[in-house]
Amino acid sequence: MEHMAETLTTAKDYNEKLKANVFINMSPTNSQSEKLEARKLLKEYPEFTLLKSVIYERTAYRKSYAAAVGVHEWNDYKAKAEMSYLLMELMSNV
């Protein structure tokens, strides 16, 4: 993360309006401790905006990829909701 933060700082020399959003991906569905630890780590880097969206480790992502379809075309409503929330959050930050 430190290298990415430095790279972002350098890039902002060329584009002051550059924004960097980050979110937690592949979070375990059965444990909150890893997600909380990741949030704590990411908050140490003010260069990044930590989104509220969390993408959990779900078989739906692997299965939809293997079937060559998007997660919205798959039958897992939780995975669909996670992606929809992430997309809405990203679009609201534009």
Secondary structure, 3 states (H helix, E strand, C coil): CHHHHHHHHHHHCCCCCCCCEEEEEEECCCCCHHHHHHHHHHCCCCCCEEEEEEEECCHHHHHHHHCCCCHHHCCCHHHHHHHHHHHHHHHHCC
